[in-house]
């Protein structure tokens, strides 16, 4: 009898209906393009987040993205009439004597083999590093160097960090906090509140977004920089402006103000189709408040469309940051950004002579945008019953 009961319970569990979320996730994972897109996003965004470890003093194996690998020259010091030896010189500048000998063949030819005890004439100029400006990809610089001799491999990783910061925070504030919140509220409450929110959205969408961004950046850039300079003076955190935090805050603020309108209108349309449903009327009948209806009943109903909109917004914000920086109203140099890398690539002549300068940012930007767009299409295919 116990065995029959166990079998009955097992049959009931196996025949229980599968939740829409699990069913959609299973359908999504069957799509190869969706899996590849998710892996691409995870790898590239993970690479950008990996650079945060350097802020905690950890060695991440990447060259400083601001370091210019240019030719360096220093002269031998003379103190109280005594000229320092080459060993003292190398210790002071942390350069091996053997490297000095390789980089200064003319000095070797004139004064003979160089060693730690070698004393060169005062004011002798020593080359400490070769000029690596505009070097093609090599074992030393995997993606080559730019016009300032900076390693493009490390700059690409740090540019990914910029993309992660801008896209994630802009979507969280503009698409989710403002767009989703106002869209749910507008569609559910209706009336004057709906009219007010939609008229504000119409005002934002009435002109090209680039115009709004230019105005916002032009008006607030100096003010934001002054605020952060005052914050540095008050807290002693002198790294804020040097790390481009002021630029991040300004661009996120501008893109969030611009991005909420389209999201709010999209989510409002989905809410309008669910507002008169039986389960919403039942929740209102038992006394559920506005917040509970929005969070517990309406949001799960539009969750599939929210995922599609979230994926599209991430790709849009990532691409917008590149375009804004390329136009000169986004992240300012020397903070690493794909927009500054594209701008530094120059015109057609530079592209022919130094193609890696443009290919490197495109190698990262295109997969990110393509992955988010393909993932959004795959999610739509998986959850839209008309496409099954």
N, C-alpha and C positions, 0 to 999 in steps of 0.2 A: 504493500500500500504506500509505503514511504517512497519507494522508487517511482511509482506511478505519479505521485504528487510532485516529485522533483522533475519528472519529465514534463508534466503539465506546466510547471512554473517556467522551465527552460523554454518551452514552446511559446508561452505568453511573452517572455522577454525577447525572443528572437523575432516575434511577429509585431512587436511594438513599433509604432511609426517612427521613422527617423526624423530628427529635428531639421528644419529648413537650413540652419547654419551648417550642420554636418553634411547634409546632402549637397549644398552648394560648394563646400570646401572639397568634398570628394570629386565633384564634377570638375572643379577648377584644377585639381592636381592631376587629372587625367589629360589635361591639355599641356603638351610639351612646351608650347610657346610661353605659357604662364609660368611654368617651372623655371625655364631658362631666364625669363625676365626677373623673377624674384631672386634667383641666384646672382644675376648681374647687379641688381640694386643692392643686395646684401654685401657683395664683395666691394663695390665701389664706395658705398657709404661707410662700410666698415673700414676701408683704407683711410678715408677722411677722418673718422673718429679715432683711428690708431694714432694720429699725430697729437692728440690731446695728451698722450702719455709723456710727451716731451715737456709739457707744462708742469709736470710733477718731478722733473729732474731725472727722468729715465732716459737712457740712451736708446733711441729707436732706430739707429743705423742710417739715418738720413742726414745729409748735409744741411746746414742752416740755409733756408731758402733765400735769405737776404745777403748771404756771403758772396762777394764778387771774387771769382778766381782770376784776378788780374795780376800782372807783374808787380812784385813788391821789391823795393830796394831799401837797404839800411846801410849806414856807415859805421865803421868801427869806432868805438868810443875811446877817448883819452881822458883820464882822470888824474889830476896833479902831475901831469907830464908823463904818466905811465899809460901806454896803450894796452887795451885788454887783449888777451889771447883769443884765438878762434874758438877754443873750447868754452871760454866764458861767454863769448858772443853767441854761440849756438845754444847754450843753456838759457841765456837771457831771452832769446827769441823763440826757444823751443823748436829749433830746426837742426836736424842731424848734420854732422860735419860732412858725411859722405854725400848728402843731398846738396850741400853748399858746393862741394867740389864738382858735382855733375852740372850744376846750373851756372857755374862760373869758370868755363874752360879757359878764358883769357887770363884770369887771375892765376890759374894753375900754370899756364904757359909762362907767365912772367915771374912768378915767385916759387915755382916748383910744387911738389905734392903738398896738399893741405892736411894738417892734422890738428888735434886739440891744442898742441903746444905752439902752433904756428902763430907768429905775431906779425900782422900786416902793417904797413905804414898807416899813420893816422889819416882819417877821412877816406879810407879805401871803401868804395861802394860795393856792396855785396848784393847779388840778386837772390831773393828768397823764394820766388815762385814764378813760373812761366805764365805768360798771358794766354788764358784759355777762352778768350772771347769768340763767340760764334763757332764753337767746335762741334763737329758732327757727332752723332751717337758713337760711343766707344765703350770699352770696358771700364773706363774711369767715370765717364758720364753717359749713362745708358740712353738717355734721351737727348744728349747734346747740351749745349749751353746757349744762353741768349746774348744780347748785345753787351750786357754788363758782366758777362762771364759767370752768371748764376746757373747752377745745376737745374735743368728743367725737370729731372726726375723728382727731386725733392719739392720743387715748386708745384708740380702737378698734384702731389699728395696733399700739400697744404692748401692748394686751390680746391681740392675736394672737400677739405674741412670748411672752407668758406661756403661752398655749395650746400653742405649739410646744415650749417648754421642758418643761412638765409632761407633755404627752402622749408626746413622743418618748422622753424619758429614762425615764419610768415604764414604757413598753412595752419598751424595751431591757433594763431591769433586771428587771422583774416577769414579762413575757410571754416574753422570749427567754432571758435569762441564767438566771433561776430556773425559770420555767415550762417552757420547752422542754428545758433541761438535765435537770431532775429528772424530767420526763415521759419523755424518752428512756431515762434510766437506770432508772427504775422499771419501765417496760414491758419492757425488754430483760433486766435482771438478775433481776427477780422475787424470790420468796422473802421473807426478812425485810426486806431493803432496800425492796422494793415495799410491804410492809405498813407499814413505818415512815413512808415518804413519804406514802402514801395516808391514814394516820391523822392525820398533821399537816395534810394538806389538808382532811380531814373536820372537824378542829378549827377551821380558819379559816372553813370554809363553814357551820359549825353555827349561827352567829349572823348577823344582818344586818350587812352590811359597814359601814353607817353607824355602828353601835355601836363597832366596832373602830376606825374612823377617829377618832371623838370621843375614845376613850380614849387612843389613840396621840398625838394632837395635844395633849390636855390634859396628858399626862405629860411629853412631850418639848419642847413649845414653848419654855418658859422656859430649859430646858437648852441647846437649840440656839442660842437668842439669846445666851446667856451665852458659849457656845463661839465664836460669831462675833465677839462683842465683844472677847473675849480675842485672837482672831486679828487683829482690826483693830489692837488695841494693839501686838501683836507685829510686824506687817508694815507698819503705817501705811496700809493700804488702807481708808480711812474710808468708802468707797462701798459696801461689801458689804451692810450692813443697810439703808442708804438705798435701794439698788436692789432690795431684797426677796430677796436670795440666800438668807438664812436660811429664809424661807418656802418658796422653791423646794425646798431640800434636805429640809425637813420633810415637805412634801406628797408629793414623789417617794418618800421613804422609806416613808411610810404607805401610799401607793397600790401600791407595789411589793410590800410585805409582804402586802397583801390580794389583789393581782391574780394572783399566781403559782399559787394553788391550782386555780382553774378551768382555767387554761391547762395545768398539769401533768396534770390528769385527762383533758383532751381529747387531748393528744398521747400519753399513755399508751395510750389506747384505740386510736389509730391504729397504734402500735408493736405492740401485741398481735396485730393482724391481719396483721402482716408478719414477726413474729419467727420463725415456723416456715417461712418461704418457702425455696425451694431456694437462691436466691442468698445468703441469710444463712448457711445451713448450709454452703454451699461456702466462704464466706469464713472461717468458723470452722474448717473442715477444714484449710485451708492455713495456719492459725496466726494469723489476724488478731486483734489485741487488742480489748478492749472499746471503747476510744476510736475506733479505726479503723472498727469496725463501725457505731458510732453516727454518725460524721461522714460516712464515705464510702458507706455502704450504706443505713442506716435513714433518715437525714435526707432524702436525695433522694427516698426513697419517700413521705415525708409532706409534701414541699415544697408541693404544691398546697393541702393542708389548712392548712399553716402560713401561707400567704399569706392564706387566708380568715380565719383566726384573728387574724392581724396586723392586717388591715383592721378587723375588728370591735373589737379591743382599742384601736386608735387612736381610734375614735369613742367608745368607752366611757370612756376616760380623759379625752378632751377634754370630754365632758359631765359627768363626775364632778367635774372641777375647778370648773366653773361652779356646780354644785349645792353643793359644799362651801363655796365662797367665799360664796355667797348665804346659806347657813346660818350663816356667821360663824366657821367652823373651817378656812378655807382661806387664801387670800392676804389679807393684812391691808392696809387702806388706808394710804397713798395709792398703793401699787403698782397700776398699771392691770390690771384683770382684768374679764372679762365678768360674772363673778359679782358684783363690787362695783358694776358699772354697773347690773345688774338690781336689786340691793338698793337703790341710790340712787334708782331710778325711783319708789319709794314705792308707795302704794296706788292704789285706783280713782280717787280724786279727782285725784291727780297724773297718772295715765294719761290722763284726759280733758283736763286743762289742758296737759300737756307730753308728748304721746304720743311725741315723738322720743327721749326718754330711755330708753324701753323698746324702741322699734323699732330703734334703732341696734345694741344687742348682739344682738337677735334676727336682724338682717340678716346677721350673721356666723356666729352659733352654729348656726342651723338649716341653712344650706348645708353647713357642715362635717360635722355629724352625718349629714345625708342623703347626702352624697357618699360617706362611708366605708361606710355601710350598703348603698347601691346598688352600690358597687364590689365589696364582699364578695359580694353576690348574683350580680353579673355574673361574677366569678371562679369561683364555684361552678358556675354554668351552663356556663362554658366548659370546665371540667376534669372535670366529673362526667359520665361516659359514659351514665348512666341518663337524663340530661336532654337528650341530643343527639337 
